[in-house]
């Protein structure tokens, strides 16, 4: 009871400019709760109260500058980390129980970052943030962790930092932006080439004269409010009520199934049939707040994250490429949207960059494409078989990509052939003719996909749906034929070191459900990178099938010109968002010619031409909905 009373006081204080009186009451209530909720009988509840007490002590210190509050908070954080370590070492706990406990208690590591920042140790805070992130990722991916890593931030000397981590921007034209979220603070680190210590971006929010709450808390509260609104609008967009007018649709998200979110479970079950038009009703969905207010919402997020201040730090360096390393719910958002003048790639953590840089990429499969096309999926959700909405342009996308691939790789081999023949060093490269391993529809079984992925290829292109399991991320999956699934666990057990590119552009593989992520995000992208792939393209939300196909075909054409994957995606996005009606119609005419041997697909492209011709917008795909969803993760 005392714990709940304390939380009521704390959250009331968050809403009031005169917060200190409420927070002092919260502190007293939390301390009363600790008198009853003692270990070992109430270990987990004890940890929860400690986290809340530490948070309120930090906030009180920011107002009253009482050093005793911050020292008490530090000591309680150490006590909590010690207790957590003992609990995780208990032999009676299963690995699954340990995973849940460790992730639930990730707050202790997050708070340690805040303590380091308060003491002025920026490099130490940055190193602690990276350590905590990787601890969570290992728990999420493997359900195990070296217990010595937990809570040792201030005692084992890691605050001196591992300067190798800053090698991520060893290239003079590359910078990295690294976000960290704790229970009440959003911190942004900017890592610049030639700068030994990361820069901490200041908060843009300036409190009014009577405001007691700190700028960091006000920024965090603005972020939480923004995220709640984004979640509500997206859930309403993904679960439209056909019998309600748009103006009366509730924005309160429904209770999610474990698979609601990353895999487009709600957006994909729209009453469509496999192979049918998945874009039925899309005109109506364009009127939903999540679509109509997207640009305004992203502008608000830009202010909250103080992107303008970040841009100022980048101006003094000739930066061309940005590495974006989000934290928690920030993984779900198109952060690259704010950095239009840069080529952006994402990473789960800096450690992924270090690991990939040290990994030897095999030279096998350099002319091989694994194309898994439009599986006939009927996954079972909540005990019922569900029919996934068809992707009408997936077949068009796959057909054109096949032709682009053969033309591209054949030219590469012809050039190599000439060079080798002239030097008389090796047999003709034509013995390595490009090939495509194509699996489609009902043939996309788990056994077949696993067997094919285990063979060396350069690219894996998947035109089906995926799902993020918010309850158990290791069961996040790609939906295959029937009820088959390729799970995150299946993926990380593969050797994908020959794969330079994994393309999951048709599935909503980078988004999560409406729950707030308190530890760290791990999804299919992390799994493919962990398995050795160099780059992974995924989407933050489901894009209409036609627009998705246009962007993907243009992406492969950009690759064909010699662009590296990140630059090719950037170029394809720029093309889609700036192409006029006439330019798109001409572009489609060329693709229709390529598919002259496939009349059904040609007719589909001609129908898209007609739709573009009557589109009221001179630039039909300028809205960020169509292009900002696409992200690329991996090495620069």
C-alpha positions, 0 to 999 in steps of 0.5 A: 500500500505504501508503495502505491501511495508513493507512486501516486505522490510521485506521478502527481509531482510530475504534473505540478510545477511545485513538485518537491512537496509531492516528491518528499511525500513519495520518498517517505512512502517508499521508505515505509514500503521498504520496511515491510518489503524486505528480502528474501521474502519480497526480493522482487518487490524490494527491487521495484521500490528501490528503483522508485525511491532512487528516482525520486531522490534524484529528482529531489536533488535536482530541485533542492541540491541536497547532496545527501539525497544523491549520495543516498540514491547512489548507495541504494543503486549499489544495494539494488545491483548487489541484490539483483546479482545474488538473485540471478545467481540463485540455482532454483531460478530457471534461465527464463526467470533470470532473463525476466528478472534481469530485464525488469531490473535494467533500470539499475544500469540505466540509473548508473549512467545518470549518476555518472553524468551528474558527476561530470564523467561523460566518457564513463556514462557513455561506456556504462550506457553501452555496457548496459545496452549489451547486457540487455541484448545478451539476455534477450538473445541468449537468456544468459549473461556474465553476472559479473557485468551487472551493476559493476559500473562504478566499482570495476573501473569501467568508468575509464571507458573503452576507447576502442568503442570510439573507433566507430567514427575512425572515418573522418566523414562519419559521426555517430548519435547514441541515445540513452533512456533511463526512468526519467532522463533522455540523453543524447551522445554525439561521437565525432571523428577526432574527438576523444570524449562524446558530446552530450546534447543540451536540453532545449526546454527552458523551465519557467521561473516558478518551475521546480522540475528539471529540464531533463525531466521536462524533456523526458515527460514531453517524450513520454507524452509524445510516444503515448500519442504516437502509439495510440494513433498507430494502434488505431490505424492498424486496427480500424473499426469499419463500422465507425466514422473516422472522427469517432474512432477511439485512440485507446489501443486494444490489449495486444496479443504477444505478436502484435506489433513488429509483424503487422499482426494488426495492420495485416489482418484487414479482412483481405484474402491472400493474393487479393488487393491488400490496399483495399480501403487505403484511401480511407486509411490515408485519413487516419490521424497517424497518417495525416498528423505524421509530419506534424508529430515528427516535427514535434519529436525533432524539437523534443530530441533537439535535433537542431543542436545535434546538427550544429555539432555536425556542421563543423565536421565534413560529415557524410555518414551518420550511425544512429544507435537508438535505445528502447522505443527510439528503435521504433521511430524514423530517426533518419528522417531528421538527417536528410543531408546524410546517409544513415545506418542503424546499429543495435549497439557499438559492440555490433560494429566492433564484432562485425568489423572483426568478422571475416566475410566469406567470398562465397556466394558473391553472385547468388541471390536467395529470393523467398517470395510471397509465402502462403502464410496462415499463422495461428494467433490466439488459437485461430488460423489467420489469413495474412493480407496479400501483397499484390505487388510482391510478385512484380517486385520479385520479377523485376529484381530477378531481371535486374540481378541477372543483368547486373551480375552478368555485366560484373562477370563480363568485366572480370572476365576481360581482366582475367583473360588479359592477365591470364591468371585465372580461368574465365569468371563466366564459370561463376555465372549469376544464379537465383535461388527462388522459393515461392508460395507453398514451397516456402517451408521452414525446412526449405528456407533454413536449408537455403539460408545455410548455403552461401548467397550474397543477398536474401530478399524476403517478400513476406510478413514478419512479427515481433513477439513482445512477450518473448522476443526470441520467438519473433519470426518471419511467417513462412508457408502455412503455419511455419515460422522462422524464429529469431532463435532459428536465425541466430543459429545460422552462419550468414557471413556470406550475406552482404544484404538481408532485405525484409522490405515487405514486412513490418520487422522493425516495429514493436507493439504498444507496450513501452520498452523498459530494457532494450529492443531486440528484433529480427534485424539484431538476429540477422546481424548477430548471425553475420549479415553485413546489412539488413533493410527493414521497415518501421511500418507496413507501406502500401504494396505498390509504393514498396515495390517501386522503392525496392526495385529502384534500390536494386537499380541503385545497387546495380550502378555500384552504390553501397547498400546504405547510399543505394537506399538513400538514393531510392528514398530520395527518388520516391519522395521527389518523383513527379507523376510524369517521371513515375509513369515513364519509369513504370513504362520501362518496367512494363517493357521488362515484363513483356513476357508476363502479361498479368504483371504488366497489367498490374503495372499499367493499372498503377500507371493509371492511378498515378496519372489521376493522382491529385498530387504532383509528387504522389509519394512525397509523404514520409509514410511512403519512404521514411519507414525504410531503415538499413542496419549494419556496417558503414 
